[in-house]
Amino acid sequence: MLAITDLSIRLAGRLLIDQSSVQITPGSRVGLVGRNGTGKSTLFKVIRGELGAEHGSVTLPPRWRIGSLAQEAPNGPESLISVVLKADLERDALLTEAEHATDPHRIAEIQTRLVDIDAHSAPSRAAAILSGLGFSAADQLRPCAEFSGGWRMRVALAATLFAAPDLLLLDEPTNYLDLEGTLWLEDHLAHYPRTVIVISHDRDLLESSVDQILHLERGKLTLYKGSYSSFEEQRAARELLDAKAVKRQEAERARLQAFVDRFKAKASKARQAQSRVKMLERLKPITALVTEDVREISFPAPEKILSPPIIAVDNASVGYDPASPVLGRVTLRIDNDDRIALLGANGNGKSTLVKLLAGRLAPFSGRVTRADKLSIAYFAQHQLDELNEDASAYDHVRKLMGDAPEAKVRARAGAIGFSGKAADTKAGKLSGGEKARLLLGLATFFGPNMIILDEPTNHLDIDSRGALAEAINEFPGAVIMVSHDRYLIEACADRLWIVADRTVTNYEGDLDEYRRLVLSTRNAEAPRERSAPPEKPQRPKADNRGGLKKRIAEAEAEIARVSEIIAKIDAALALPDIFTRDPKQAAQLSKARANAADALARAEEQWLEASTQFDEAAG
């Protein structure tokens, strides 16, 4: 059990958690929620032992392993599958020791433990996790260094999940995922067999993946049973009860105070009046659960509604190399009031499509027709880094308003969420959520006809995401969304486009159907990609021979390693008295040999498949 007892945490002089206690039973799946800046990530640091508490304690069972997402993405020449496999430290250590062990008894112990932790199925389990997070079988054999930072953070997440710690701590794990990876992670966490605490602002993840909500507000931790919607209902009921209790207490205070004021000067009533004074002192005030108001988000309406369609694309191809376009045969239209969400795994061309729509990429062929005087606002997460860190929100707004009077500039800064002193805070001092709000306000400053939002919810808390959904629904122009936040898509989008197979198609189903499609595809393909040859093998391209050669070498190394293990097990089983002296150990060794034989067969199958493909490619 994870026991948080009378815990107080202070950071940089600010009291984040104040004498809170909570107990989390083994096997619980908990969503840790609260406004940005309340101390959720700091609580994780205290649980991991990286930060000391001012008061109280956090206790865990003595043998529990804690796992959390690494702060830095893995990098280097090792393949993705190797990085993930090494995350299981015990398995890695046992396999290393098995290569050098000579004592039959120690060999038996090692192999027995490897059987207990299901070590021989580890490669297929690691491959399944990597596949779920969006890596193909070929990708899994490529070096980490070949991938961007965001993709390498997915590898770090895969390694953490593969290690399967007793306590899994995840801080905003969907920030580096697309919708497809998020859907897979939701399903994976919903079936996680041990204890997990996840910090997330993703409503659907909290709705489908956890069974308890741990709420951090005004320094207090409160544990609610059930999903996120259940938490909202329970919290609303509690707020109502507390509000009534406050009113009752205020009435009682007023009655006691009236008695004291009336009779304190009368000698005959002095004792009773003094008694009422003591009662007032003992009447501790009830803190009402006042909901902190979230600042609204609004987008200025366009000055003029344009004639539809505002964009029409006819049989266009687009990309970065005319010889190899990212998308082809793209035909679509966008009208004034469209709300369109783009689906499809990262790398399929969603960003390329929005750049085409925004006019940042010209088509190689085909035609793109835009309405006259069409104004497009474009928001993407990477633009947060383009804000001038030394300039305030007022400075950024002033730059767009020229010689406008001071009062008007400050009014516009207030309209995008930066009023009073907040308008003078430098961008470098703003939180990620505040920067996102500022950038949204600047991007839509002049009332566009169409807004393109590329992952707008990163850094926004749950309430701010709700405010963004309201802003989108109230905006009279068109909106194109790329988001891993299913709640935002379901709340706003009325059309779904799938970007896949180098083109764009309309999706007639809803997100529930799409979720089932993604999970069935990824869960079915993950083991098959690494363990069985395809039913209809295709001739590989010649430029893939390097990857095939690497697969052959890895398969040969695995065959040699497993063959050596089998030889050592056979040596231990050959001892004359093993079956009479220790029949249990003999049975475990026999089981270990059967598992090793299965692993050898799989490695030989992979070697045969890769060798065949290599020969065909060379042919």
Salt bridges, closest charged atoms under 4 A:
ASP6 OD2 - HIS55 ND1 3.43
GLU50 OE2 - ARG48 NE 2.87
GLU54 OE2 - ARG10 NE 2.64
GLU78 OE2 - LYS86 NZ 2.53
GLU90 OE2 - ARG113 NE 2.53
GLU97 OE2 - ARG106 NE 2.69
GLU109 OE1 - ARG106 NH1 3.02
ASP139 OD1 - ARG142 NH1 3.05
GLU146 OE1 - ARG142 NE 2.88
ASP166 OD2 - ARG65 NE 3.80
ASP166 OD1 - ARG194 NE 3.83
GLU172 OE2 - HIS201 NE2 3.38
ASP178 OD2 - ARG154 NH2 3.50
ASP187 OD1 - HIS191 ND1 3.73
ASP187 OD1 - ARG515 NH2 3.99
ASP211 OD2 - ARG29 NH2 3.96
GLU217 OE2 - ARG218 NH1 3.66
GLU217 OE2 - ARG235 NH2 2.67
GLU232 OE2 - ARG203 NH1 3.39
GLU239 OE2 - ARG235 NE 3.74
GLU252 OE2 - ARG255 NH2 2.76
GLU292 OE1 - ARG35 NH1 3.78
ASP335 OD1 - ARG333 NH2 2.72
ASP338 OD2 - ARG495 NH1 2.92
GLU386 OE2 - HIS382 ND1 3.68
GLU389 OE2 - LYS435 NZ 3.44
GLU406 OE2 - ARG410 NE 2.90
ASP424 OD1 - ARG410 NH2 3.04
GLU455 OE1 - HIS484 ND1 2.93
ASP461 OD2 - ARG35 NE 3.90
ASP463 OD2 - ARG35 NH2 2.94
ASP485 OD2 - ARG465 NH1 2.55
GLU490 OE2 - ARG486 NE 3.23
ASP512 OD1 - ARG486 NH2 2.05
GLU558 OE2 - ARG561 NH2 2.97
GLU564 OE2 - LYS568 NZ 3.79
ASP570 OD1 - ARG593 NE 2.51
ASP577 OD2 - ARG581 NE 3.23
GLU609 OE2 - ARG551 NH2 3.63
